[in-house]
Amino acid sequence: MNITVYLGANLGNDPALPQAVQQLGRWIGESGNALVYGGSKSGLMGLLADSVLAAGGRVTGVEPKCFLDAELQHEGLTELIVTEDIPARKTRMIELGDAFIAFPGGTGTLEEITEVISKLSLEQLDAPCILYDLNGYYQPLHQLLQQMITMGLSTPARQRNIAFAADLAQIRAILEK
């Protein structure tokens, strides 16, 4: 299975982030799954790719040309796909994914995972979408999604493939169904 993971190019300031992202990467690599991600060597993105590769897994990076020009790409990937721009990158990452995980990240991570959520809601995509709720990171988004249902602006059916997982064990349980 190709697991598309969205996450930050920064390390953040919570020591749990690097440890959790390396655990996720080891599991992806050891489980025979493959990683699809944004292609960067920086921050959490670089740690994730390195962890998958060290565990013998396949890693496909999808990098827009503007980041390639800035030399942000990871040089040791199984495959690097270069896109014209960020919208093309997002489209390609969704096309390649069989499952989607949002690790804690910044505004780019939020933008990318909300596009997946929207496609699920519109039935343009049928795949698991997991928000890695490490230390409650995605609780405000979880509350917002519930509020949408309460207000009659969404339905449980439209949000059926969206899951929140507190740790790797919960992620594994969702993906191994």
C-alpha positions in Angstrom: 0.0 0.0 0.0 1.2 3.5 -0.8 0.8 5.6 2.3 0.8 9.4 1.6 2.0 11.3 4.6 1.7 15.0 5.0 3.9 16.7 7.6 6.2 19.6 8.3 9.6 20.5 6.9 10.4 21.8 10.4 11.2 19.7 13.5 8.8 21.6 15.8 9.6 22.1 19.5 7.9 19.0 20.9 10.5 16.2 21.5 7.7 13.6 20.9 7.5 14.6 17.2 10.8 13.3 15.9 10.4 10.1 17.9 6.9 9.5 16.7 7.7 10.3 13.0 10.7 7.8 13.2 8.4 5.1 14.6 5.9 5.7 11.8 8.7 5.5 9.2 10.1 2.3 10.6 6.7 0.7 10.6 6.0 1.8 7.0 9.4 0.4 5.9 9.2 -2.9 7.9 5.5 -3.6 7.0 6.1 -3.7 3.2 4.1 -0.5 2.6 5.6 2.4 0.7 5.8 6.1 1.6 4.7 8.9 -0.6 5.6 12.4 0.8 6.6 15.8 -0.3 10.2 15.0 -1.1 12.1 17.3 1.3 15.2 16.5 3.3 14.3 19.0 6.0 12.8 18.6 9.4 10.2 15.9 10.1 9.9 15.2 6.4 13.5 14.2 6.2 13.4 12.1 9.3 10.3 10.2 8.0 12.0 9.4 4.7 15.2 8.4 6.3 13.4 6.1 8.7 11.5 4.3 6.0 14.6 3.9 3.9 16.6 2.6 6.9 13.9 0.0 7.4 14.2 -1.2 3.8 11.1 0.5 2.5 10.4 2.4 -0.7 10.0 6.2 -0.6 8.6 8.3 -3.4 9.0 12.1 -3.0 6.9 14.5 -5.0 8.7 17.8 -5.2 7.6 21.0 -7.0 10.2 22.5 -9.3 10.4 25.7 -7.1 11.6 23.6 -4.1 14.0 21.7 -6.3 15.6 25.0 -7.4 16.1 25.8 -3.7 17.8 22.3 -3.2 15.4 21.1 -0.6 14.9 17.7 -2.1 16.1 14.5 -0.4 18.8 12.9 -2.6 18.5 9.3 -1.4 14.9 8.5 -2.3 13.7 5.4 -4.2 12.0 7.8 -6.7 11.7 11.6 -7.0 8.8 13.0 -9.0 9.2 16.6 -10.0 6.0 18.6 -10.6 5.5 22.0 -12.2 4.1 23.6 -9.1 2.4 22.9 -5.7 -1.1 22.3 -7.1 0.3 19.6 -9.4 2.3 18.1 -6.5 -0.9 17.8 -4.4 -2.8 16.2 -7.2 0.1 13.7 -7.8 0.4 12.8 -4.1 -3.3 12.0 -4.0 -3.2 10.0 -7.2 -0.3 7.9 -5.7 -1.9 7.3 -2.3 -3.9 4.3 -1.1 -4.2 5.8 2.4 -3.5 9.3 3.8 -2.0 10.4 7.1 -1.6 13.9 8.4 1.2 14.0 10.9 1.4 17.2 13.0 2.5 20.0 10.6 1.9 23.6 9.6 -0.4 25.3 7.2 0.8 23.3 4.2 0.0 20.1 6.0 -3.4 21.4 6.9 -4.1 22.5 3.3 -3.1 19.2 1.9 -5.1 17.0 4.3 -8.2 19.2 3.9 -8.1 18.6 0.2 -8.1 14.9 0.9 -11.0 15.3 3.4 -12.9 17.3 0.8 -12.4 14.7 -1.9 -13.6 12.0 0.5 -16.7 14.0 1.3 -17.5 14.5 -2.3 -16.9 10.8 -3.0 -14.1 11.6 -5.4 -11.8 9.4 -3.3 -12.3 6.3 -1.2 -9.4 5.7 1.1 -8.6 5.9 4.8 -7.7 9.4 6.0 -6.0 9.5 9.4 -5.1 12.5 11.4 -2.2 11.5 13.7 -3.5 13.2 16.8 -0.2 13.0 18.7 -0.7 14.7 22.1 -4.1 16.0 21.0 -2.6 18.1 18.1 -5.7 17.7 15.9 -8.4 18.0 18.5 -9.4 21.5 17.4 -10.0 20.1 13.8 -11.8 17.1 15.3 -14.1 19.5 17.2 -14.7 21.6 14.0 -15.6 18.5 12.0 -18.1 17.5 14.7 -19.5 21.0 14.8 -20.1 20.8 11.0 -22.3 17.7 11.7 -24.1 19.3 14.6 -24.9 22.4 12.5 -26.2 20.3 9.6 -23.4 21.3 7.3 -21.9 17.9 7.0 -22.9 14.3 7.8 -21.3 11.3 9.4 -21.5 9.6 6.0 -19.5 12.4 4.4 -16.9 12.0 7.1 -16.9 8.2 7.3 -13.3 7.7 6.1 -11.8 10.3 8.5 -10.2 8.9 11.6 -8.2 10.4 14.4 -5.4 8.2 15.9 -3.5 9.0 19.0 -0.6 6.7 18.3 1.0 4.3 15.8 -0.9 1.3 17.2 -4.2 3.0 16.3 -2.9 3.9 12.9 -1.9 0.3 12.3 -5.3 -0.9 13.4 -7.1 1.4 10.9 -4.8 0.5 8.0 -4.6 -3.2 8.6 -8.4 -3.7 8.5 
